[in-house]
Amino acid sequence: MATARLRKSRRAAPIVDINMIPLIDVSLVLLIIFMVMTPFLVQQQVRVNLPQSISGGEAADRPIVVTIQKGGEMTLNGTAVASGSLETVMKSLLGKNPDRAVMIQADRDLALQQVVNVMDVAKRLQVAKLGLSVQQPKH
């Protein structure tokens, strides 16, 4: 009976060892998360105050982007523009280079007539390259 009591006391003894493997796993996962996220956080916080140049302009090979939102608001290369002044602003951006591409980004719920109006303005300005921006369907 003495041996039976010893075996019971051994089984009932608490485990005093700490299992280190889950602690190491969690630490490595957190390290990986911080390593992946750090470049994004640093990139957002780095602000560069660029110098200004009188002779500098937009690159000739970059397209002029006309964005038409659902409500009909238009932007030309990110600058808000009224539909009545679209032709004059686009003419100044084209300059003497009608070969510069014009890309139209229109909301898909927008009336087709507004897109056609922008295309007519580009045609009057003799734009050689005119495109519509679309999105690939998701499967």
N, C-alpha and C positions, 0 to 999 in steps of 0.2 A: 503494500500500500504506500510505502514511502516513495517508491519510484513513480507511482501514479500522481502523487501530489507535486513532484518536481516537474513532471511534464506539463501539468496544467499551469503551473506558475510561469513556465517558459513561454507558453502560447499566449498568455494574457499580458505579457510584458509589453509596454508601449514601444513603438519604433522611434528611435531617437535619431536616426540618420535622416538628413534632408536630401530629397531627390533633386539633384542639380540640373538634370536634363530639361525639364520644363522651363526652369528659370533661364537657362542658356538659350532655349528656343525663342522665348518671348523677347529676350534681349537682342538676339540677332534679327528678328523681324522688325523690331523698333529701329534698329540701326539701319536696316535696308530702307525703311520708310523715310527716315531722315535724310539718307543719302540721295534718294530719288527726289524728294521735295525741295531740298536746299537750292539747287540751281534755279527752280521756278521762283522761289521767294526772293532770291538775290536779284534775279533779272527784273522783277517787278519793282524793286526798291532802288535800283540804280537809275538815276536821272542824269541825263547829259544835256547841258545847255549848249546847243550847237551855235557856232558863229554864223552870222548872216553875210550874204554876198549879194551885191547888186547885179552882177553879171550872171549869177547862177539861176537856173530855172529847172523845170522838169526835164527829165530825160526824153529825148525824141522818140525812143522806142517804147516807152511806157504808154499804154492806152489811156484815153480819157474815159473815165467811168461816170456814167449818168445813172444815178440810182433813183428809182421812183417807188415811193412807199405806198402802202395801201390807201391812205387818205389822199394821195395825189401830190404830196410834197416831193420836191425834187432836190437832189444834191448833185453837184458837179465836182468830182474829185474830193468829196467830203465837205464841200462848202454849199450851204443852202442857196438855192437860186429860184427865182420866180419863173413860171413857165413863159411869161412874156419876154423876159430878158435872157432866156436860154440861148438864143441864137447869137446875141452879141458876146456873151461870155464864152461860148464855145468857139466863136470866131477868133477871139483873142488868144485862147489856148492853142488853137490850131496854128495860128500865125501864118507863115508861108509854107507850111508842111501839111498839105491835105492827105498825105500818105499815112499820117498818124492814125492809129486805130481808135475807134470809139466803141466802147462796150456798154450795153444797156443792161442794167440789173433791175428788173421790175418784179414787184410782188405778184405771185401767181393768181391772186384774187382781184387784181387790178383790171379795169376795163381796157380792152385791146386798143381803143381809140387813143388813149394817152401814150401808149407805146408807139403807135403809128405816127402821132404828132412829133415825137422825138426823132423818129426815123426820117420824117419829112424835113426837119430842120437840118439833120446831118446830110441829107441829099442836096438841099439847097446850098450847103457849104462845100459841096463836092468832095465829101469824105469818101476815100477809096476803100477803106476797111471798116465795116460795120458789123458788130456781133451782138448776140443776145446771150446773156449768162444764164445757164440752166444748172440744175442739180441732178446728179445721177439717182435713179430710183433705188431705194433700199430693198433688198430681197429678204 
